[in-house]
Amino acid sequence: MILSRTLESKLSSLYKAGKIVGGVYLGTGQEAFSASLGCSLKQDRDIFAPLIRDQAGRTAFGEPLIEATQTYLGSALGPMKGRDGNIHRGRPAERRLAMISHLGASVSVVAGMLVARRIKGELDGVVGATSVGDGATSTGAFHEGMNLAAVERLPMVVLVADNQFAYSTPRSRQFACKSLVDRAKGYGVAGTEVDATDLLACLETVLAAVEAARRGEGPQIVVGKLLRLCGHGEHDDGSYVPDKVRSSDLGRDCLERGIEQVVSLGLAGAQEIEQWREEAASEVQAAVAQAQTEPRPDPYRDNWRAYSWEGMEP
């Protein structure tokens, strides 16, 4: 969580300085929920499809810091070779999927990958997971993906970050149900709700959902109640969020609250946490410096074909 917050703070500064082309979308306030999923998955077998505010989950699931900075800064040596923007990065062969801007679509993709593994006889002990926002639950892709996962009893976990706004559209204009966890009943899958500003509660709830899916209990929906502590993107000041909501329990900073929990349990002291912050700042600076010195894609020399026919008969 500290590493994610430190990285995204740096990315925000680079964006405002004109060093990053395209959008920058931060996960400020959602790190506990996201990191809990990344920590609960097994990197050697599980599938993870992150969304735009899942830097903490990406990091917890093993994404190297340099891959994030390479993508944001357009390095030709990055996972997307400087050809795709910022958050659309991944390593599908390593079960880290690239984020899809059509929010909700990742549910269908993960479901499809799980079905493929079942057909190949490789599904045993595997969990597929993705994270969406409250707005994504209103899309057709989300509905179709969840319906398929439910009918096929797939070992899938879907985190719904109920951060109160789909961009600037409040919950009251998105859906009429009292809680998004009620939607789980309609699909016939398990659903739980958690205070996503509470790190310990997130770890316990998300891990329980992942293990339930791994045991063969079918899809699991976990709804995290929180508030994004920033605008939709760095181009948006979030002025549409009422002060009453900002000052409510939903507006608590999960990182600071998590640090308090860690200290109160005696797992780390203030000096150690400060050391973590310093180490994170050093790692982020090194990753940014490396990405800034790497080559950019060359449209006149690069092979931009999706498939290479070299050596094949026409």
FITORTI-555868 format. One line per 8 residues: for each residue x negated, y negated, z of N, C-alpha, C, CB. Coordinates in steps of 0.001 Angstrom, whole numbers. Each point is the difference from the previous one (the first is absolute). Glycine has a CB too. Layout:
<sites>
X:Y:Z:X:Y:Z:X:Y:Z:X:Y:Z  ...
</sites>
This chain:
<sites>
-825:1200:0:825:-1200:0:-863:-1256:0:1798:1254:1207  -2865:-1239:-419:-909:-1144:43:-699:-178:-1345:-342:355:2469  -108:747:-3058:-688:-69:-1289:941:-511:-1089:-1501:1891:703  2733:-1410:-690:992:-441:-981:291:-1484:145:1000:2287:1  -769:-2745:1218:309:-1416:234:-1185:-885:-424:1529:643:1924  -2731:-172:-1635:-1202:-774:-346:-169:-89:-1509:-1084:718:2142  1281:401:-2825:-105:16:-1458:1031:-923:-628:-859:2345:93  2106:-2242:352:1051:-790:-626:-148:-1490:295:1506:1974:171
-2060:-2307:968:-279:-1405:292:-1030:-544:-987:529:375:2442  -1526:451:-2754:-1027:-396:-972:604:-113:-1399:-1773:1128:1396  2632:-185:-1761:643:-37:-1308:866:-1254:-148:-16:2514:-63  681:-2888:1136:809:-1215:-13:-865:-1222:-281:1601:1054:1614  -2755:-1118:-969:-911:-1135:-211:-517:-27:-1428:-662:92:2408  334:1091:-2953:-497:83:-1377:1081:-410:-994:-1571:1834:683  2805:-1457:-408:1117:-371:-867:187:-1518:-16:1109:2212:480  -1127:-2806:698:207:-1448:108:-1166:-782:-591:1367:386:2049
-2533:278:-2121:-1169:-653:-602:-63:239:-1507:-1224:267:2166  2232:423:-2710:45:248:-1437:-906:1118:-465:552:-2352:-259  -1013:3192:1185:-910:1090:-351:730:1285:-373:-1667:-1014:1519  2965:1086:-1241:792:1187:-312:1103:-381:-971:-509:1014:2257  594:-288:-3353:1042:-217:-1000:1165:935:297:-1710:-703:-1740  2942:185:1671:1156:830:309:451:-226:1436:-775:1706:-1666  1659:-851:2143:572:-191:1328:-780:678:1110:2175:-180:-1095  -2001:-345:2276:-543:612:1215:1152:162:977:-2318:-1025:-353
2560:2254:765:1127:319:878:-554:635:1270:1582:321:-1978  -1334:-944:3103:-600:434:1255:933:888:820:-1335:-2090:-5  739:2905:839:761:876:882:7:-500:1431:-566:1898:-1477  367:-3198:1664:-61:-576:1347:1288:289:775:-1532:-1811:-850  1393:2500:1964:1153:371:814:516:1395:-271:581:-2365:54  -1100:3008:-1108:455:1347:-344:-1107:1034:130:1654:-1014:-1538  -2801:604:2082:-1155:900:65:238:1238:857:-1427:-1981:-327  2125:1841:1441:211:1154:890:824:1073:-691:-128:-1509:1992
1177:1100:-2666:883:929:-700:-742:704:-1135:1972:-1444:587  -2705:659:-1368:-729:541:-1146:-1151:901:443:618:-2038:-1312  -1423:1567:2253:-1150:786:456:428:1319:628:-1250:-2121:372  2397:2117:289:483:1237:633:231:1095:-1032:1067:-1361:1808  -582:972:-2984:219:995:-1050:-1331:500:-546:2184:-1089:-591  -3099:172:283:-1303:409:-511:-744:904:960:-92:-2110:-1260  207:1826:2558:-672:813:1025:639:1380:161:-619:-2109:1177  1906:2209:-1451:728:1251:236:-143:994:-1146:1605:-1286:1375
-2011:813:-2542:-148:874:-1164:-1373:654:-24:1599:-1440:-1267  -1693:2560:571:-1267:711:-163:-591:-363:-1358:789:1909:1485  -1988:-2492:-1456:-605:-504:-1224:-348:1101:-996:-886:-1880:1331  709:3103:-870:-438:1074:-891:1140:703:-716:-1922:303:1491  3184:-676:-1187:1110:702:-648:1240:-856:-256:-851:2021:1087  1109:-3007:-251:1241:-763:-109:-58:-1047:-1107:369:375:2427  808:-885:-2774:166:-1001:-1056:497:-1296:627:492:1795:-1729  -1095:-2915:1348:423:-1288:554:162:-1019:-1116:-1177:512:2165
2363:-1103:-2237:291:-1057:-973:281:-1288:766:935:1673:-1688  -1922:-2532:1871:176:-1230:778:758:-1067:-760:-2096:523:1179  2589:-1501:-430:687:-1137:-596:-860:-1250:209:2289:1064:410  -1749:-2224:-668:-807:-1216:-38:-535:-422:1367:1343:-695:-1947  -720:1128:3037:-468:-425:1324:-634:1153:773:1793:-1739:32  -2395:2668:-769:-544:1205:625:-1518:69:28:2036:1123:-731  -2709:-2269:850:-1456:63:76:-449:803:1218:-145:-2217:-1168  829:2064:2279:-380:754:1198:169:1498:-232:671:-1946:1444
420:2328:-2113:220:1406:-309:-1008:530:-998:2399:-327:467  -2733:-484:-1472:-1018:389:-976:-1325:277:701:1147:-1376:-1771  -1541:462:2648:-1264:139:715:10:1242:880:-287:-2487:-35  1390:2706:740:106:1161:878:-26:1310:-782:1301:-1394:1605  -810:1357:-2856:41:1203:-831:-1311:212:-758:2471:-295:-228  -3436:-606:423:-1331:231:-544:-417:-839:-1180:312:2207:802  490:-3217:-1188:-431:-839:-1115:-1223:-824:404:2373:-104:-865  -3468:208:107:-1188:-807:305:302:-1488:-149:-1475:1885:-768
921:-2681:1637:234:-1443:-28:-423:-604:-1336:-329:-78:2482  -748:600:-3049:-525:-556:-1239:1012:134:-1138:-2322:555:762  3156:478:-747:978:174:-1072:1058:-1105:29:-388:2478:85  703:-2950:1101:951:-1103:116:-612:-1287:-557:1038:1089:2030  -2246:-1416:-1618:-621:-1239:-460:-334:63:-1491:-930:-352:2299  529:1525:-2796:-281:131:-1430:1244:-285:-831:-1775:1685:517  2919:-1195:-49:1227:-187:-762:469:-1448:54:623:2372:469  -650:-2973:704:431:-1390:125:-908:-954:-775:947:551:2239
-2226:-224:-2319:-954:-896:-654:-329:421:-1428:-942:-490:2234  1644:1496:-2753:-109:347:-1410:-1267:705:-417:1394:-1903:-369  -2005:2666:1259:-1222:717:-350:281:1151:-964:-959:-623:2224  110:754:-3244:136:1109:-951:-419:1324:617:-410:-1592:-1865  -190:1543:3054:-445:1221:665:1028:513:1006:-2353:-756:-309  3444:44:451:1036:393:950:866:1128:-523:-1:-2310:864  928:2791:-49:852:1127:-389:867:-275:-1219:11:655:2364  356:-1921:-2606:819:-354:-1157:-826:-675:-1095:1967:-241:1522
-3288:222:-1340:-951:-535:-985:270:-1461:-360:-229:2302:-898  838:-3038:1823:276:-1411:-230:1146:-247:-953:-2359:-422:435  3144:1447:-748:1054:-120:-1007:1392:-133:605:-1424:1325:-1519  1555:-1150:2797:1312:-131:628:-155:-837:1254:775:2231:-924  284:-2863:1329:-121:-1019:1020:156:452:1435:812:-1471:-1692  -1760:1138:2483:94:-91:1450:543:1225:731:291:-2358:-398  1017:2445:521:602:1061:799:271:1264:-798:1007:-1750:1407  -1106:1686:-2742:287:1171:-831:-1257:853:-141:1782:-1281:-1255
-2242:1808:2339:-1228:787:-29:236:1340:695:-1403:-2110:-20  641:3100:-388:151:1296:632:-932:1024:-607:2358:-553:499  -2333:1751:54:-771:1137:-478:950:1194:-3:-2233:-927:898  3067:1047:-1926:1002:1079:-19:-590:1389:215:1327:-1408:-1523  -2523:1653:984:-622:1313:164:-330:284:1460:-935:-188:-2307  808:-869:3100:-276:142:1428:1261:-228:824:-2358:-751:-390  3508:774:-279:1321:-106:628:258:-1375:605:-114:2429:466  -644:-3438:-920:269:-1392:365:577:-673:-1241:-1887:-71:1755
3199:-129:-1754:670:-479:-1196:-77:-1520:-135:1521:1963:144  -1498:-2418:-1376:35:-1438:-247:1397:-522:303:-1804:195:-1767  1852:-1374:2347:1280:-609:342:769:-375:-1256:-978:-859:2137  2297:1017:-2130:870:-321:-1125:826:-1227:366:95:2435:-735  -133:-3455:-110:701:-1241:315:1518:148:-25:-1931:-1222:-941  2431:2203:215:1439:244:22:310:727:1310:163:114:-2572  95:-885:3594:86:521:1352:1088:1075:118:-815:-2211:862  467:3305:-232:900:1131:129:-413:1148:-898:1826:-1565:582
-2578:1246:-1658:-393:1025:-970:-974:1013:595:350:-1664:-1819  -1119:1254:2815:-986:915:578:666:1209:660:-1530:-1947:360  2775:1794:91:722:1128:602:174:1104:-1036:1210:-1558:1589  -823:1179:-2805:172:981:-1069:-1321:638:-399:1964:-1289:-811  -3038:484:768:-1304:519:-403:-508:1026:1013:-505:-2175:-1163  600:1847:2438:-446:938:1030:847:1273:-32:-778:-1930:1428  2082:1771:-1595:879:1168:-95:-404:880:-1175:1872:-1317:1031  -2177:690:-2155:-415:747:-1174:-1301:753:217:1159:-1680:-1387
-2110:1048:2074:-1280:662:278:188:1191:939:-1186:-2189:-329  2103:2063:1269:264:1112:911:671:1161:-731:206:-1625:1899  723:1315:-2799:639:1050:-789:-1041:705:-868:2175:-1291:-11  -3089:522:-591:-1051:583:-835:-868:960:808:-1:-2064:-1426  -327:1673:2656:-807:888:839:770:1256:392:-1232:-1992:862  2531:1844:-669:817:1185:308:-22:981:-1172:1483:-1393:1497  -1331:874:-2708:-4:840:-1192:-1338:729:-143:1622:-1575:-1110  -2712:874:1471:-1336:590:-118:-368:853:1209:-667:-1946:-1392
1562:2001:2380:-285:778:1196:-1008:-652:914:524:1998:-1293  -591:-3336:1275:-1000:-730:788:634:-958:1003:-1558:187:-1926  2796:60:2306:701:-946:877:-161:316:1483:1625:-336:-1826  -2028:1529:2150:-72:411:1402:-914:-925:814:417:2371:-715  131:-2960:1769:-779:-867:880:-224:-1403:-518:-1077:2019:775  1712:-2385:-1886:-186:-1323:-601:1172:-924:344:-1322:1045:-1876  1011:-2293:2173:1021:-1025:236:-229:-1136:-989:184:611:2472  887:-1093:-3071:-74:-1181:-856:640:-1161:726:51:1407:-2095
-658:-2583:2015:519:-1146:755:-107:-1282:-799:-640:1130:2119  1563:-2015:-1861:-61:-1325:-586:636:-998:952:62:968:-2326  -275:-2234:2033:524:-1068:842:718:-1001:-889:-1854:312:1707  3045:-716:-1306:768:-994:-760:529:-1064:962:649:1738:-1743  -117:-2800:1181:611:-1030:823:1507:146:23:-1892:-1526:-524  2559:711:1297:1467:104:88:659:-273:-1344:-115:-703:2394  -460:-210:-3178:576:-309:-1297:-61:1165:-963:-632:-2340:368  -426:3133:-287:-173:1135:-914:1059:1069:202:-2434:-459:-22
3034:506:1210:1013:1028:256:1284:-262:-773:-979:340:2262  1094:-1512:-2876:1195:-322:-783:-185:296:-1482:551:-1754:1667  -1702:2291:-2032:-269:264:-1421:479:1395:-400:-1984:-1539:102  2269:1685:-1397:409:1300:-510:-1093:1029:101:1535:-1147:-1519  -2796:723:1332:-1125:930:71:-109:615:1393:-1201:-1328:-1763  1417:489:2789:-62:515:1375:1094:1044:205:-945:-2200:830  2153:1882:-1258:1128:922:181:-246:1321:-726:1549:-1963:220  -1962:1894:-1470:-203:1217:-765:-1133:843:583:841:-1182:-2035
-1928:503:2441:-1126:728:586:356:662:1314:-1520:-1591:-1106  2244:855:1966:396:569:1287:992:1142:-186:-385:-2223:1083  1299:2067:-2032:984:1048:-239:-685:1280:-467:1723:-1739:-568  -2682:1608:-351:-756:1164:-468:-766:649:1152:-207:-1055:-2275  -480:218:3073:-785:525:1114:881:744:997:-1625:-1875:-292  2829:1342:524:920:631:948:518:1335:-525:655:-2265:824  -240:2277:-2091:532:1231:-590:-1065:1093:-40:1596:-1362:-1376  -2831:970:1059:-1093:969:-108:-688:273:1335:-332:-762:-2332
775:77:3378:-594:180:1334:-1519:-170:-43:1876:1560:606  -2304:-2637:-1231:-1429:-241:-171:-638:-513:1298:404:-490:-2434  -1661:831:2668:-702:-487:1194:-476:-1435:-203:-721:2348:538  1641:-3275:-497:-311:-1392:-304:379:-911:1161:344:468:-2434  -1185:-1468:2664:256:-1008:1023:70:-1358:-681:-1171:1376:1792  2244:-2101:-1557:173:-1337:-573:110:-1005:1140:1153:941:-2067  -2136:-1836:2136:50:-1080:978:717:-1193:-618:-2145:798:1091  3133:-1314:-387:722:-1186:-454:-347:-1151:942:1901:1405:-985
-2705:-2333:482:-368:-1165:802:1135:-1017:-88:-2494:394:-396  3359:-374:1382:1143:-907:24:-479:-1345:533:1650:1919:343  -2270:-2705:-1251:-583:-1274:428:945:-1190:-180:-2219:935:-586  3520:-622:490:1086:-985:59:273:-756:-1297:-573:-225:2356  -359:250:-3304:202:-742:-1242:-528:775:-1196:-150:-2140:1274  931:2176:-2359:-468:499:-1281:-423:-1242:-774:1538:2092:3  -2822:-2393:60:-540:-1303:-386:676:-1027:894:-439:712:-2433  1422:-1468:1935:665:-999:842:1457:362:290:-1521:-1728:-956
1966:2901:510:1390:407:208:154:684:1352:315:255:-2482  499:-801:3384:148:602:1331:776:1308:-48:-80:-2280:989  -51:3046:59:661:1301:96:1510:-107:-220:-1791:734:1580  2388:-1797:-1093:1455:-150:-83:495:-91:-1432:-57:-1135:2193  -824:797:-3120:364:-86:-1408:-506:1208:-798:-44:-2494:200  -547:3460:503:-536:1181:-675:878:1230:175:-2261:-934:336  2760:1130:883:774:1207:292:917:-262:1184:-1850:1467:-894  2894:-637:999:1013:-211:1039:-164:924:1194:1534:-739:-1774
-2349:1785:1632:-167:921:1135:-740:-705:1136:-31:1988:-1571  297:-1539:2781:-597:-635:1171:-1497:220:30:2128:313:1250  -2542:917:-1551:-1429:342:1:-311:826:-1234:-85:-51:2526  -1087:-158:-3093:-400:771:-1175:-189:1474:320:-1088:-2037:-901  917:2362:2166:-149:1414:359:1300:753:-273:-1705:-605:1761  2821:-129:-1822:1279:641:-314:8:596:-1410:1131:-1603:1552  -1962:1071:-2425:-46:520:-1363:-537:1431:-45:-323:-2336:-830  -482:2693:1807:-536:1362:35:1132:1019:78:-2089:-844:1115
3146:498:-367:1124:921:140:657:264:-1345:368:-819:2331  -276:-217:-3149:618:154:-1308:-766:942:-911:894:-2276:252  -2208:2318:-73:-821:909:-808:-107:1387:635:-1289:-1975:-831  1720:2078:2081:-114:1281:682:-1402:288:481:1851:811:-1381  -2583:-1865:1727:-1378:172:476:-136:-614:1394:-882:-38:-2383  -216:347:3043:-246:-523:1346:-390:-1468:-71:-712:2280:782  1187:-3064:159:-330:-1418:42:-264:-464:1417:1380:-355:-2030  -2412:-449:2205:-323:-561:1308:-326:-1482:-165:-863:2244:825
1004:-2977:262:-292:-1431:-4:-1031:-280:1083:2327:-568:-857  -3233:-371:588:-1052:-303:966:-281:-1493:11:-1003:2281:-334  599:-2770:1499:-465:-1375:131:-1392:-48:-624:1377:-432:2138  -1474:-97:-3352:-1258:45:-733:-1010:-1045:450:1276:874:-1902  -941:-1656:2934:-1001:-886:601:-745:715:1119:1406:-1997:-582  -978:3219:889:-555:795:1093:-879:1101:-588:2011:-495:1475  -3329:342:-1376:-931:951:-600:200:1420:531:-1626:-1865:-279  1732:2023:1580:125:1336:581:1295:682:-437:-1352:-762:1961
2431:-13:-2025:1275:558:-443:-86:422:-1466:1226:-1445:1667  -1913:636:-2477:-162:332:-1423:-786:1287:-166:84:-2431:-582  -1187:2552:1300:-832:1199:-101:790:1250:367:-2021:-1378:536  2771:1294:541:771:1151:460:1116:358:-983:-526:-638:2364  1266:-356:-2814:1161:239:-859:-407:470:-1390:1246:-1732:1279  -2227:1075:-1863:-423:352:-1356:-660:1372:-21:-302:-2430:-535  -551:2708:1511:-638:1323:49:1050:1093:146:-2060:-1016:1019  3082:787:-207:1065:994:175:719:253:-1321:290:-720:2394
-64:-336:-3184:663:153:-1292:-868:785:-972:1211:-2151:382  -2507:1854:-410:-925:703:-896:-64:1479:365:-1348:-2110:-300  1262:2411:1574:-90:1391:422:1308:752:-251:-1677:-676:1727  2803:-18:-1602:1297:632:-293:79:364:-1478:1097:-1305:1865  -1546:396:-2721:-14:283:-1435:-938:1156:-302:521:-2403:-495  -1650:2447:1156:-982:1068:-233:534:1357:456:-1847:-1673:275  2707:1663:729:591:1260:493:1125:509:-898:-591:-701:2313  949:-71:-3325:1045:451:-905:1382:-516:341:-1353:1986:-362
1429:-3074:1146:1293:-536:414:566:-1024:-978:-691:398:2337  95:-484:-3532:536:-875:-1033:-438:-1443:144:1921:1507:-135  -1406:-2378:-729:-393:-1412:-14:312:-707:1318:387:-12:-2459  -1230:-961:2766:148:-794:1220:-54:-1480:-370:-1055:1836:1417  2030:-2595:-936:-9:-1452:-181:-269:-646:1357:1624:135:-1971  -2630:-1007:2011:-311:-740:1223:159:-1483:-301:-1609:1806:822  2506:-2455:-110:250:-1433:-189:-732:-782:1082:2259:469:-1050  -3130:-1362:637:-750:-819:945:577:-1397:86:-2044:1332:-481
2461:-1731:1654:566:-1335:206:-1132:-990:291:2174:998:876  -2290:-2005:-1738:-1082:-969:150:301:-1246:-819:-1650:1859:391  686:-2748:-440:91:-1205:-816:-1368:-223:-614:1835:-1024:1454  -1884:820:-2767:-1304:-319:-586:-388:-1393:482:421:1467:-2062  -1649:-1605:2537:-433:-1255:607:-684:-910:-1016:-257:1189:2181  777:-1173:-3389:-540:-814:-1088:1096:-113:-1051:-2422:736:447  2152:-1434:-1523:961:-66:-1085:-10:1299:-792:-291:-2488:-123  1151:2564:-878:27:1192:-847:-1367:231:-624:2441:-363:-473
-3073:-708:61:-1361:26:-523:-674:-1290:412:652:1469:-1965  -1924:-1606:1625:-708:-1213:386:476:-1230:-766:-1953:1416:555  2789:-1195:-1560:601:-1121:-719:1281:-486:668:-993:882:-2105  1405:-219:3182:1305:-243:634:-220:-327:1471:1168:1565:-1626  -589:-2660:2086:-228:-402:1400:993:607:986:-933:-2104:-876  1917:2864:387:941:656:906:884:-972:763:-1632:1822:211  1865:-3003:-755:776:-1020:715:1467:381:191:-1547:-1692:-933  1999:2708:224:1393:449:105:247:854:1248:138:-64:-2491
-1187:445:3199:164:808:1210:391:-911:1165:-1700:1698:-837  2862:-1489:1457:437:-865:1102:-952:76:1196:2367:307:-757  -2524:-1425:1441:-864:-36:1189:475:997:1054:-509:-2417:-458  1820:2615:534:553:930:982:-505:1414:-240:2031:-1441:199  -2169:1812:-1457:-518:1335:-338:-1497:66:285:1777:275:-1776  -2494:-1313:1414:-1450:-23:235:-340:146:1479:-260:-1442:-2019  1086:834:2873:-285:14:1438:613:1198:724:-107:-2471:-96  780:3337:-645:616:1179:604:-1036:1107:185:2209:-603:-1051
-1798:1710:1646:-905:1142:189:-516:535:-1326:1222:581:2090  -457:-757:-3155:-429:462:-1318:-1259:-731:-453:2378:535:-573  -2578:-1747:1054:-1125:-812:-418:-1265:215:799:1636:-1625:-729  -1647:2609:1619:-1223:279:764:-1092:548:-920:1382:456:2064  -2620:-826:-1789:-1134:449:-813:-415:1393:456:-785:-2389:-353  961:3380:-523:-300:1385:367:-1480:209:298:1915:729:-1409  -2786:-1516:778:-1433:160:256:-361:-455:1405:-457:-327:-2434  898:-858:2800:-308:-501:1341:669:865:1062:-219:-2330:-916
1432:2766:627:697:869:950:-720:1348:113:2193:-1140:-547  -2702:1637:-579:-737:1256:9:-1279:-103:809:958:531:-2222  -1644:-1655:2081:-1227:-211:780:312:9:1493:-991:-1343:-1889  2084:695:2260:409:-6:1409:272:1421:496:981:-2299:-303  -355:3110:-546:301:1383:390:-1277:808:182:2174:-137:-1231  -3110:-30:305:-1259:725:71:-779:-368:1263:-63:84:-2505  49:-1373:2816:-709:-468:1186:677:503:1273:-751:-2035:-1264  2085:1964:1296:732:412:1204:-152:1494:277:1631:-1843:-417
-1833:2623:-633:-189:1445:174:-1455:368:290:1928:369:-1531  -2798:-1357:1499:-1408:260:278:-734:673:-1146:614:170:2364  -51:-257:-3579:-640:638:-1155:-1139:-851:-556:2171:1114:-541  -2127:-2398:807:-1058:-915:-435:103:-1278:818:1:970:-2349  -1132:-1651:2472:-18:-1261:724:-69:-1175:-951:-1098:1133:1913  1225:-2311:-1367:-11:-1212:-822:-1298:-133:-778:1508:-1100:1648  -2625:1466:-1013:-1296:-114:-676:-91:949:-1195:-1048:-659:2179  1573:1867:-2025:-27:972:-1097:889:-456:-1161:-436:1841:1663
1584:-2394:-1327:910:-485:-1045:-632:-1152:-762:1978:711:1371  -2672:-1582:-661:-689:-1104:-665:-1076:550:-932:455:-1517:1971  -1105:2595:-1556:-1000:644:-849:653:562:-1273:-1375:565:2051  2571:13:-1881:726:511:-1169:299:-1135:-980:1018:1829:1416  -631:-2970:-885:310:-1154:-855:-1252:-447:-769:1810:-730:1622  -2937:690:-938:-1242:-417:-636:-429:994:-1071:-675:-1153:2113  824:2438:-1818:-355:1029:-976:908:-77:-1222:-825:1474:1857  2110:-1734:-1616:954:-114:-1109:-363:-1192:-886:1811:1044:1423
-2138:-2163:-806:-378:-1191:-768:-1238:266:-844:989:-1453:1781  -1948:2184:-1217:-1231:328:-721:284:932:-1171:-1304:-291:2119  2143:1295:-1902:353:951:-1061:738:-702:-1133:125:1845:1696  808:-2704:-1349:774:-715:-1012:-904:-918:-816:2033:107:1473  -2903:-832:-803:-886:-915:-701:-916:751:-961:88:-1555:1959  -583:2719:-1527:-883:801:-847:752:513:-1232:-1338:670:2031  2586:-235:-1837:796:519:-1114:334:-1106:-992:956:1754:1511  -651:-2941:-1007:298:-1137:-877:-1245:-405:-784:1776:-794:1605
-2903:720:-919:-1250:-401:-648:-377:976:-1103:-756:-1069:2131  921:2362:-1880:-334:995:-1016:918:-122:-1212:-829:1532:1797  2131:-1646:-1556:957:-83:-1107:-222:-1252:-845:1653:1266:1383  -2071:-2353:-747:-205:-1251:-726:-1190:63:-946:1001:-1198:1921  -1952:2092:-1652:-1189:97:-846:138:1061:-1088:-1350:-756:1939  2429:1533:-1911:174:1076:-970:562:-518:-1320:355:1593:1887  -602:-881:-2986:457:-470:-1323:1510:-3:-136:-2102:865:-955  2589:-1743:91:1421:-64:-315:254:786:-1289:225:-2267:1146
1006:2683:-1400:280:731:-1240:-281:-865:-1228:1741:1345:1210  -2256:-714:-2255:-330:-698:-1239:961:470:-1095:-2453:-216:682  3391:-625:-1111:1006:424:-987:-597:334:-1364:1635:-1418:1196  -2857:976:-1446:-621:259:-1302:-817:1293:-4:-74:-2462:-388  -241:2994:1559:-837:1192:65:688:1188:672:-1957:-1507:61  2892:1235:802:652:1084:731:901:824:-905:-94:-1380:2066  208:2664:-1758:938:883:-682:1314:-56:758:-1859:1525:-849  2862:-2186:272:1269:-227:682:1052:1054:-333:-526:-2417:-18
146:3440:-734:967:1028:-351:379:831:1219:-936:68:-2320  2193:307:2379:446:826:1116:-591:1402:-110:2129:-1334:156  -2303:1815:-1396:-560:1326:-229:-1167:-110:-971:2246:1083:430  -3260:-304:-218:-1151:0:-890:72:1185:-938:-1379:-1160:1735  1305:896:-3039:75:1067:-1001:-1367:343:-533:2280:-742:-612  -3317:220:1244:-1359:244:-476:-291:1515:1:-744:-2277:888  234:2759:-2001:-365:1407:-85:1139:920:-339:-1729:-490:1604  2944:-78:-1817:1159:817:-312:373:-173:-1471:815:-196:2382
-261:1247:-2967:430:-53:-1387:1213:-925:-122:-880:2345:-406  972:-3165:-671:1153:-885:-171:1242:813:-306:-1498:-1837:-813
</sites>
